[in-house]
Structure formats: C-alpha cells, structure tokens
C-alpha cells in the first residue's frame, strides 16, 4: 500500500505548543540514571567498519565520552567507577533509526513520546525525525535539552525536518525559507510534489545549506533525482519504476498531474510496474546510482505493514501493550481496511524489494536502516532489529547491517567524528550484547546494558523501563 507513505504536509497543523509540551509529562517521569564513570571489563569491541572485533578490552567511560579502550592488563580503573562485566559479551555503537515519526500532523494527535522508552530499551540511542513543522522544532529542542540534562529517557534526535510541497515553485521556495528559519535540519519531500516545485525546493534548500531528503517524487526518475542532489530516497520510491522495463511509459502517464492525483495514478500502475521488473535493468540502475552518492533508506520492515493484513489483528502481539490507545485504534482501522488486492500486491512487491536492495548493495549504494515507525505493524524500537534482519536477508552481512544502523547514519549526518563507532573520544552511546551480532544479526536483540549519553541502564533497568512503559498505556 504505497499510498500510505504519502501523507501530504499539513503546514503548521499541530495543536498549540503548550499542548505539545504537556504531552511529554509521561516521558519525563522516566528519568535517566546520573552520569557516572563506567568501566566495561573484558569485553569484545565490535568494529562496525573494518569488521575486526577486538578483545578482551577494558572500556572506560566518563562524562558521557569514551575515555580509553585498553587491554585489561594496561587499563587503569578508578575505584569509584561502576563496573560492568563484559566477559563473553560484545560492545557495539548505539543503534540509529533513520526514519521515524514523532509527530502526527495529519491526525492532530499528541506526539509519539510514548515511543521513547521502546527505542532506548532496544538499544536505539539516536533517531532521525522525518516530518515536523515549526512548533515541532520547538518541542524537539526541548526534548534534546531534557535528554542532555538527564530529565528524559529518549533517543537523541539527531536530525528533524519539515516537509515542503508548495502551491507553486515560488511558494515552495518560500516554504523552504520558513522551514530553515524554524530550525529544520533538512527539507523533506513527498511523492506528490510536482517536478517544478521539487526543483525549486532543491534550489532554495541549497541556498540555505539544507539537504533535501525523502520520497523521490512520483513524476521524477530516480536517477534524475539522485543526480540533481536529493540526498536520500526513502522506501525505494521510484526504484521500482527505474528497475522496470517501462519506466519512461509510466512517467509519461503521470505528466501534468500532481498532488493526490499523481500518487493515485502511480498506485494504479503498481501491478504493471512490478510485473515489468527487469533484473538486468536494475543492476544497471544500481551501478549508475552509486556514482551520485544518493543514500537509500529502503525500509523493508514495512513488509510487516502488509503482512499484518494476512494475520488478522495485531492484538495478539505482546508488544501491543506498549502502544498508546489512539495508536492501537489507528492500527485496527488499518487492518480493517486491508483488502485482498493489497495482499496480492504485497506478495508481489516484497520479493522484488529484496532484489532491489541486494542489487544496490552489490553495486556499493549506501544503505541506511530505517523503519517508518510507528506505521501500523511497525513497533518503535523493536522494528529496527527486524529491519537489520531483513537487510541481511537481502544480501548484507550482519556487520554491514550493523553499519547501516550506526556508522553510515553518522557519516550521512556529518557526526562521524563523535558518533557511529566504539572509539576513544566518541559519545558513550553504546549497547552491550550477550552474543556476537556479527555472526548472527539476531544477537543484536540480546541486550545486556545500554549506555545513553554515558548513563548506564543495566538489564534490570531496561526491564523496569519496559514495564513502566506498558503500565502507562494500560487501559
């Protein structure tokens, strides 16, 4: 159901900022431990870039930073340090979900701060928020300060953007300026943006030194968008068309329309698009794409969105207890609207999605892990592990899947000097695992402890966090 990806911008549509700020009350009740000196002894450090895990090592953390990584016999351990036994365990960088939604602009519901503990409990210490507005940016900054001050258990919001559509190219450019003035870290575009407005958005964003990311618009070829400077593409938008033998014909039939009519036309073409998938063409597209440097956030975990229709109701999933009541209702409505045609398209779509990801990866196209949570069936935090597992099924090694959720996002966001790997001087956003994730990516779920901004959450703390999160949402 690709139409579900396209939520047209409701410009400044959130409730008043005072109401938004009040929504964080529950999340604020879950405070972080104090930041102290922490030492992890005899641990194996996973190198997500080079692939050569080293150990045993003693890792010292102080004031939110990694101070030293030493062989045990060389390490100096302060007597006041909190000790964590790393023997037989594996240390990885904190995970990053590069496509989440913390705001509900279309439905005007409260922000999704209920998801914060779920991210942290799953080792996700950073997220990229994909659709806010000007009031949202105020709240994002408040959340960031609360995390830094130890007042809030939440992932670090590494970047937050504002979506732009525009009624004309000039209006689109003005909206870019407004978004920049509001403090957006990037400009987001959706599939329904007409090509003329999209070009104006790119030019205006370049003038304000803001990256443009999001959906490649439905009237623009994938390679054209990548070459023009759209820095990321989400959900493989326009990749299905580019990997078909009929891309030119499909886009010709979308000319001179925009908005809902454009995405509706694309959706009516989907079965034809998928049936025209050509592996040879797709390999060529992947080779051309790598030259542009555009990064893909393929979100294969959204397969769960469609498979949910086959399984009936999400009510039997034990993770349902963590959903806020209004979110449960939204998911139930989705399941009720799921049709046999949706199921047929899903059955055709997702094997092709896996092939596209595989071809892109083989060609060297950068891939980042993202989930689009909390789309129906996509549980915040938990879904990133499913995403990494699906990336492995699509041809990435477990280490490469970890890279897609750690160092690749850090490099994309320009923060690799402080984040994305376990190294001296970097932020102490870390996850301690009970088994080696480079042998089996499922081991990334076996979390023993999380360090969030240098603050230690042991397994008992994580379990208590999840218990509290469920109790807050209990009917």
N, C-alpha and C positions, 0 to 999 in steps of 0.2 A: 504494500500500500504506500507507494512513493508519495502520494498526495499528503500523507500525514507528516512528511518532512517540511512542508511548506506552510508555515504559519506567518501570514503577512504581518508586517510591522504595525503595531498599534502605537503610534507615536505619543509618548508621554501619557500612556494609558493606565499606569498603575495608580492605586489609591494614594492619598496624600502621604508625605514622607513620615509624618508622625505615626500613622497607622503601620507603615512598614517597619519602623523601628520597634514598635511594640511587639511585632511578630517574633523578635529574637529572644523574648523572655525565657521560653523553654530551653533554648540552646544555651543561654547564659547560665542556667542553673547547673550545667555540666562543666565545671571548671577544670583546667589543666593542673597537673601537679606543678610544684615550683621547679624552676630551672636550677639544677644542681650539677656538680661534677659527676659524670657517669663513666665507668670503665667496663668494657665488654672484654672478657678474658678468653683466650684460647679459641678464637672464632676464625672461621674461614671467610675471607673477604672476597666477594664476587666482583670481578671486573667485567662490567656490562659491555665495555667497548672492546677490549682485547681478548676477552674470553678465557683469561688465565686466572683462575681463582687461586688465592694465596692464603696459606695458613700453616700452623696456627698463628694468629696475630692478637695483640692486645690493642684495643682501640679506645682512646681517651677522648672524652667529650667534655667541654667546659664552655659555659656562657653561650650555648647554642651552636658551637662550632666544633669540628673535628680537630683536636689539638695534635694528636700523634697517632701513628699506626706503626707498632713496633713488634719485633719478635718478642715472645714472652720474657726471655732472659735479659732483654735490653730495656724493658719497659719500666718506667718509674710511676708507681701508682700512689697518689695522695691517700693518706689514711682516711680522709673524710669522704672519699668517693663512694658512690653507690655502685656496688659490684653486680654485674650480670654475668652469669656463667654462659659462655659461648661455646663450650666444648661440644663438638659434634654438630654445631649449628652454623648457619650461613647468614652473612650480613649483606644486604642489598640496599641501594638507594631507595628513598621513599618513592612510591609509585605516583604517577600523574595521569589523571583522566583528562584528555584534551578536548572533550566535547560534553559539557554538562549544561543543565538549565536550572538555575537557582531562582528564576523569576517566572511568573505566569501572566505575561502581559495580555494575552488574548482573553483569558478567562477571568482576569482581575482577582484571582485568588491570592492568598498570602504567599510570601516567598517560601521556597523549599528548604528553610533552615532545619527542618526535621531530618534532612538527609545528612547533615554534618557528621553526627557520630557514626553513621554507617560507612562513610568514606574512611574515616580515621581507623575504625575497627578493622577494616580490610587493607590497611597499610597504605592508603592513598593520602599522601600529605600535600598534594597540590592538584588544582583543577583549573581549567580554562572555561569561564562562564561565557556562553555563546549568544545570549540575547538579553540585553538590558535596555534601559532608557536613562534619561538624565537623573531622575530620582533614584534609580537603581544604583548609579555610580556613587551616590552619597552613602547608601547602605553598604555597598561593597567596601568602601574605605573605612566605614565604622567596624565592619567585621574584621578587616585586616588589622586595625589597631587593637581590637579586643583579643585577637589571637596573639599578637605581639606582647600584650600586657598580661597574658595568661588568664584572661577572663572568659575565654570561649574555647571549647574543643571543636575545631573545624579545620578542614584542609586550607592551606594557603591558596588564596585566589590569585593565581599567577598572572592572569590577564582576564579582562572583562570588556566586552564590546557592545556596540549599539548597531542595530540593523538599519539600513538605509534603502529606501525604494525610490521615492520621488515621483511627483506627478509630471515632471518634465526633467530634461537634463539639468537645467538651471536650478530647479527645486532640489534635485538630488545633490547637487554640489553644495547648496546652502545647508542641507541636512547633514552633510559631512562636516561642515564647519561647526554646526551646532553640536554634533557628537564630539568633535575634538574639544570644543570649549567645555563640554560637560565632563571631560576626563576619560573618555573611552580609550582603551589601549589598542583597539583595532576597529575596523568597519566590517560589518557582516552583511553579506548579500544573500538573498534567497532566489529560488528558481524562477519566480515570477517577475523579476526585474527585467524590463526591456533592454535590449542591447545598447541602445543610445544612452539610456540612463546609467547603465553599468560602465560605459566608457567614461562618462562624466564623473562617476564615483571614483574610478581609478585615478583620474587626473587630479581631482580635488584632494583625495586622500594622499596622493604623492606629495602635493603641495603642503600638507600638514604633517608629513612624515609618519603617516599611519598605514600599516599594512591592511590590505583588503583580503578577507578570507570568506569561506562559506561555500554555498552551493554555486557551482558554475551554472549561470542562468540557462534556462531551457532553450533559449534561442541562440546560444553561443557554443561553438565547437570546443571540446575540451582542450585541444592543443592551442587554439587561439587564445583562450583564457589564460592558459599557463604561460604562453609566450608574452602576453600583454602585461603580466605581472601580478595576477591573482595568486597570492602566496600559498594558499591551501585550498583543497577541494574536499568537501565532506560527503560521506555516504556514497562515494563513487558516482556522483551526479555527472551526467553526460559521458561517463566512461562506458556505460552500456551501449550508448549510441556510437561512440567512437570505435568500439570493438565490434560493431556490426558491419555488414556489407551494404547497408542502406542509410548511412548517416546523413549524406547530402540530401537524400529524398525526405527523410524525417524532418530535418531542419527547414527545408523548403516549405513543408506543410505547416510550419509554425511561424512563418514570416508574417509581419504586420499585426501580430496579436501580442498581448501582454497580460499581466495580472492573472486572475483566476482562469481566464480563457486559455492562456498559454500553458499553465500546468495541467489543465483538464485535457487539452489536446495531447500533451506529452503522455499523460496517463492512459488515454485511449489507444496510444500507439505501443504501449509497453509490450504486449504479447508479440507483436510483429518485431519489435526491437530485439527481444530475447531470442526469438526463433531465427533471427538473422545473425546471431553471434558467430564470429569467424576467428578461430584461434590464431591463424596466421596474421590477420589484420591486427589483432590485439597485441601480439608480440611486437609488431612494428610500432604501434602507438606507444607502448611502454618504452621502447628504445628512444623514441622521439621525446617523450615526456621527461625522461631523466635529464636531458640536456637543459630543460627550462628551470630545473630546480624546484618546481612546484611539489609540495608535500601533500600526500594523500592521508586522510583520516577515514578509512573505509567503513568503520562501524559494522563489521559482520555480526556483532552481537544483536543487531536489530532483527536478525533472523528469528530471534525469540519472540519478537513482536508478532510475527506472522504465525509461528508455530503455536502460540498461545491459543489461536483460534481452533486448532485441532484438539487441544487438550481440554477445551471447555472453559472452566473458570480457574483463575489464579487463586481461588480461595483455599485450596489445599496446600499451597506453598507455605512452609513455615515462616518465610521471610515477610509474608503479608502483614504480620503483626507490627512491622516497623513502619508501615505506610500510614500517613495521616488520613483521616476519614474522607476528606474530599478527594484525595488521590485514589483511594480504593474505589470510590464511585466512578471516577473518570475511567479507571481500568475496566470496571464492569461494563460501562457503556461501550467501550471499545470492543470487548468480547461479544457483546450483544449485536454489534453492527458488522461483525466479521462474516463475510459471505463465502460461498463455495468458490466464487470467482477469485476472491482474494487468496484462498488456499491454493488454487491452481497456479496462480501467478507466483506465489511464494515457492511452490515446488519447482518451478522453472527458474526462478530468479537466483536462488541462493547457491546452487552449484556453479552457476556462471560467475557469481560474485567471487567465489573462492578461486576460480580460474583466473579472473582478472587480477586479484591480489597476488596470486602466485606469479603471473607474468610480470607484473610491476616489480615485485620483489627481485625476481631473477635479473631484471634489467638494471636494478640499482635505484629505483624510485624510492625516495624517503617515505617511510610509513610511520604514522603515529597512532597510538592506541587511544580510542575514544568511544564513548558508549551512547551518547544522547540521552542519558538518564535524566529524569525518570519517565521516559516513554513507556507506555504500557508493556509490562513484562520485563522491563529493564530496571532491576533493583539497584539503586545507587550503591556504589562500593563493591558489592558482590559481582556486578556485571563486568567490571574491568578484568577480573580473573577469567570470566567466560570469554571476554574479548581476546585476551592473550592466548587462551587455549585454541580459539578459532583461528587466530593468526598462525599458530603452529600447524593446525590442520591445513592451512593454506600455503604451507611451504617454508615458513620461517622456522629457524631453530629456536629452542627455548631461550637461549641467550639473546637472540635477535628480537624475540617477543619482549623480553625484559628491556632491551634497548629502546624499543618503540614506546615504552611507558616510563622511561627515565631520562636517558641522555639525549635522545632525539628531541623530545619536547624542550629540554633545557637549551639545546642549541637553537631550535626554532625560535624560542622566546628571547634569546640573547643573554641567558643567565648561566651558561655552562661553566663560567668561572667560579660560581658559588653553589651550583646545584647539579644533580643528574648523575653523580658517581660518588663512590666512597673514597674520599681523598682528603688529605690534610688541608685545612683552611676552609673547607666547604661547610655548608649548613648541615647541622645534625638533624636532618630529616631522613630517618633510617628505619629499616624493617629487619628484625631478627627472625629467621626461619628455622624450623626444626629439621628441615631436609633440603637437599640441593635442588634449587629450581632450574639449574642449567641441565640437569639430567631429565627432569620431568617438570614441565611448567605448572602442573597441578600442585607441586610442592610450594608454590608461591602463596597458596592458601593456608599453609601450616605456620601461622604466625605465632611466635612466642612473645614478642615485645615490639613496640613501636616507639621510636623517638620522634616527637613532633616539636620542631624548633628547640631541640635539646631537652625536652621534657619527657621523662620516661613513663611509658604506660606498659606495665607488665601484663601477662596473660590474664591475671585475675582482674586487673583494672579494665581490660578490654571487655571481658565478660560482663563486668558490672556496668560498663558503658552501654552495651547492647541491651542488657536487662532494663536499664533505666529508659533507653530509647523506646523499648516496647511498652513499658508501663505508661509513658507519656501518651502513647497513641491508643491505649486500651479503651474500648467503648464503655 
